[in-house]
Amino acid sequence: MTKIDRREFLGSAALGLGGLGLGGLGGLGIGVVPAPARGQAVDFAGRIVELIIPFKEGGGSDTWGRFNAPFLSRYLPGQPTVVVRNVPGGNSIAGANRFAARARPDGLSVLGTSASTQFPYLMDDPRVRYEYREWRVLMAYGTGGVAYVSSDLGISDATELGRIADQELLYGSQGPTSLDLVPVLGFKLLGLNVRPIFGMSGRGAGRLAFERGELNIDYQTSTAYLRNVVPLIEQGDAVPLFSWGALDAGGNLIRDPTFPDLPHYGEAYERLHGEPPTGPGWESWFAFFTAGFPAQKLLVAPADTPDEIVGAYEDAVHAMRADPEYIARKPAALGAYEQVTGPAAQRIYELATDVPQSARTWVRTWLKDEFRVNLES
């Protein structure tokens, strides 16, 4: 097991979601908290709320946004129409930049971010024109991810990875500073000969290329995996290897409760190499995994959004989590992770930008050496 340095932070409720959203939220003190009473000053009746998803249709973020949209519509004051607008480009940077430049603090435009939005910010990607730390968080969601390969490779599970260690594996990536940093570095540490094909417009595009036989290794976040990859496995076209894992309240890497039968990444590494992962590369991977998956998806509003509007969204999240339809549909759509708001969401928001400088420096050097990506400021 591995622990991240931030013991005091991990002792708080935030990483209990790392499960982060795993069923044990109540025991961690951030379960379903009664929503505070608020006035009725906010009224979105007859309005359209634009939920910007800065990725193409079909990926995990798009699935997440489209699952939440009708429930937010149902419970926001005045029951506005909540529409998902996909703005792909630049590993989510294009959509996030547009949101930062154009969104008004009126609650009618909100952004669904992913770790592929926060990683370029953390890595000082020169294309970033948004200040991630200044947005107001409305809801947070931790998730997981599963790596899988084509059945044409002839292996049945992660214990047989050694058989394909020397074979070139093709992986479709959104870019070196996107959330794909976690799988690309993870594959490298495993010793797999994985060649990333950069330029994918989203994880959904990578999956489609996998389905066409253009790629033979892929990963999807839990929402997209449950919806789009499980059918591929059931029909014999894909083989699951491992999940990235989850974090317990103490910061230990554990099996993802949505995929309890799959080894987590650390277990897969140990099975392949005969010893647990160690060293600066592993520590950097773990830091970015922590920022990228337990703090995966955030619903945010502009920095100067009034408290009353933020409160209206928080109330809507509380209400939708108690909705019988939401409760019935969420496990199949999103997995075992819970969506939180209020102080719990704020802690996750802080976690999303809490990568140690040592890990950032190591990764910048690795990206420069491996892919000639120079992010030095």
N, C-alpha and C positions, 0 to 999 in steps of 0.2 A: 504494500500500500504506500501511497505517496501523499504527502501533505504539502500544501502551499504555505508560504511564510506567514500569511496574514491571519494569525490565530485569533486575534481579537475580533477582526471582521468576520471570520468564519464562525466564531462563536455566536455571532448575532444570527438573526433569522435568515439572512439572505441566502447563504449557501445551503440551507436546508432544502432549498428548491433544487438541489442538484441531482440527487434529486431535485432540486429547485422546483419544485412543483410537484413534487412527488407526493404521494398520498399523505405523508406524515407532517403536513404543514401545521395542523392544529397543535401537535405536541411541541412545535418549535415556536409557538406564539404568534404565527402570522397566518393562521387559517382564516376562515370566514369571519371577519370582524364586523359587527353591526355597523352599518353605514351611519354616519352622523346626520342629524337632522339639518336640513338646509332650507332656505327660502325658495320661492318659485320665480326668482327674478329672471332666470334663463329660460327662454322659450324658443325652440327651433321649429315650431309648427310651420309647415309649408316650405321649409328650406331644404337644400341639398347639402349634405356633408360629404366632402371629398376625402376619401381615405387613400392617400398616395402610397402605392407599393412600388419602390424603385427597382423593380425587376420585371422580366417578362412573365406572361401567364404560365401557370403549370408547375412552378416550383413551390418550395415549402412556405416562403413568405406570402406568395399569392394565395395558397391554400388557407393559410392562417388568416389572412385579411378577409377572404370571402366567407370563411366560417363565422367570423366575428361580426361582419357588417350587419346582417339582419337582426342580430340581438342588440347591437348598439342602437339601431333604428327603433327597435321596440321599446327601449328603456331610456333613451335620451329625452329630455323634456320636449313635448310637442311631437314626438315620433317623426323626426325628419327622415328623408330618404338618404341612406348612407350608401354611396357608390364607391367601388374600388376603381382607382385610376392607375394603370400600370405605366410607369415611366422608366423604361430600361435604359441601360448605358453606363459604362465606366464602373462596373462592379457596384452599382447602386449610387455612385457619386453624382451622376447626372440628375437623378430624381431628388436626391437630398440637397444638392445645390439649388435646384429650382424651388424646392420648398423653402429653404432658408431665405431666398431672395424675394419670394412672392407671397408666402402665406401670411395672412392677417391673423391677429390674436383674437378672433371672434368665434373660435370653435368650429368653423365651417370647413377648415382644412387641417387635417392631421396627417402625420407621417408614420408609416409602419417601418421601423428600421430593422436591420439584421446585423449580425456581427460583421458582415461584409460592408456595412456602413461605418461601423466603429473602427475596424482594423485600419483602413486607410487614414483615418483621423489619428489613430495612435501611432502610425508609422510615418506621420508627417508627409503623406502623399501630396505632392504639389498641386494636384487637381482639386483638392478639397477646398471648398469655399464656405463651409459651415462650421459653426462652433458647437460641437456635440454636447459639451458640458453645460451649455446654457439653455437647452430646451427644457420644457416642463414635461415630466413623464406622467402619463395618464394610466398606463397599464404595462405590465411586464410579464414575460413568459419565458421560462427556461425550456430547453428542448434537448434532444440528443441527435445522434446520427449513426448510420450503419454503413460500413464499407462492404462492397460485394464485387464479385468478378463474374465474367462470362463463364457459363458452364462448358464452353468449348475448351477452356484451359485444362479441364479434366481433374480438378481437385474438388473435394467435397466439403471442406471446412478449413478453419484457420490452422489446424494442426499440420496441414499439408502445404503450407506456404513455402517451405524450403524447396519443394519440387519445382516451383516457378521463380525462384529467387533470381536466376540469371536470364530469364526471359523478358524481353521488352514488353512493358505494359503501358498502354496509352490511356491517359486520364484527361478529361475535358475540364479545364479550369477557367474561372472568371478572371483570374489575374493573381499575381503573386502577393498582393497586399489585401486580397479579399479573405473571406472566411476559409477559402481553399488553402490558405496558409497552413491550417491545422492538418488536413489530410496530406498535402504535399510534403510537409516536413515529417509527418508521421510515417508515411511510406518510406521516406529516405532513412529515417532512424531504424526502421525494420530491416533495411538492407535490400529492399525490393528495387528492381530496375524500372522505375516508373517515369515515363516522359510526359510531363504535363503539356497539353495543347491549350495555350492561353487564348483568350478572346471570346469565350462562351458568354452569352448574354445573361445567363442565370443557371442555377442547378438543373432546372427543367430542360434547358437546351443540352446540357451534358448527358442527362438521362436519355433524351431522344437519340443522341448520337450513339450512345451505348446500345439502344434498341436496334439501331440500323446496322450494328456490327462494326462501326467505325472506331469504337473504343472498347476496351476489354476489362477496365477496372473503373469503379465509380463509387460515390457515396451520395446519400441523400439525407437531409434532415428528417426527423421522425415523421412529420406530417406527410411529406411527399413520399417517403419510403412506405408508409402504411397504405397510402392511396395508390401509388403507381408502381412500386417495385415488388411488393408482396405478390401481385398477380404474375409477374415475370418469374418469380421463384416457384410459384405453384405450377406454372406450365413448363418448368425445367430449363428456362433460359438464363437464369442467374443463380449464383450461390452466395449466401451471406457469409461473411468472414467474422466480423466483430463489430460491436458498437464502440463509440469513443468512450462511453462510460458516463457516470454521473458522480456527483460529490455528495457525501453525507455532511451532517452538520459540523463534523470535525475537520472537513477538508480532505477526507480520504477518497481516493478513486475507487468507486464501487461499480457493480453492474447496473446498467440502466434498467430501471424497473419496468419500462415498457418492453424491453427485450431481455428478460431474465435468463433465457436459455443461451444467449450469446455471450462469449467472453468479452470483457472490456479490453481496450487497447493495451493496457499494461499487462494483462494476462496473455494476450496474443504475442506480445513482445517476449515475455518470459518463456512461453512455449517454444518460440522459434530460436531463442538464443540461450536458453538454459539459465538465465539469471534476470532479475528485474532491471528495468532501464535506469540508468544513472547518468550524471554528467550535465554539462551546461546545455547541450542540445535538448535533452529530455526536460530539464528545468524550464527552458524557454517554451517548448511545446506545451508543457503543463500550464504555464502562465497564460498563454494565448487560448488554450482550450478552456480554461476557467473563465476568461473574459468573453469567449465566443459562444459557449453552449449553455452553461447555467444562466448566463445573461444574454440569451440569444436574440429575442425579439422584443422591441419596445414600441409602444404607441406614444408619440410625443406631439407636443404643441409648441408654438413659438414661445420664446422666453418671456414675453410680456403678456401672455394670456392671463386674464383676471382670475382670481381665486374662485369666483362663482362658477366660471365655465369649467375650470379644472374639477371643482366639486361635483358639477353635473355629470361629468364623465366618470368620476369615481363612483358616484351613486349608481350609474348605469351598469358599471362592471359588477358591483355588489349584487344588483338585481338580476343580471343575466346569469351569474353563477348560481343563483337559487332557482332559476327557471328549469322546470322538469325536462323540457325539450333539450336545453343546453346540457344538462346532466346526462341525459340518455345518449346524445350524439357525440359529445366531446371525446370520450375514450377512443372511438374508432377514427375520429378526424384528427385529433391532436396528440393522442397518447395519454400517458398517466400524469403528465405535467399539469400543474395548475397555473392559472393566470391570476395575478395579484395586482392590487392597486394601493394607493396611499403610501405609508411609510415603508411597507415591504417592497413596493415597486421602486421607491427611491433608493433603497439599499442595493437592489439589483442594478439600477442605473449607475450607481457609483462603482460597483464591481466591474461593469462593462468598460470602464476607463481606468482600471486600477492595475495595469500591467507594469511590473517593475522596470525601471530603466535598464537594468542589466539584461533583461530578456529582450527588450526592444533593440538594444545595441547588438546583441548576439544575432538576432534575426536579420537586422539590416546588413551585417557582415555576410551572413549566409546567403541572403538574396543577391548581394553584389557578386560574391564568388560563384554562386551556382547559376544565376540567371542574368548577370550583368545589370541588375536593377540597382541603381544608385539613388538612395533616399537620404543621403547625408545632407543635413541643412548647413 
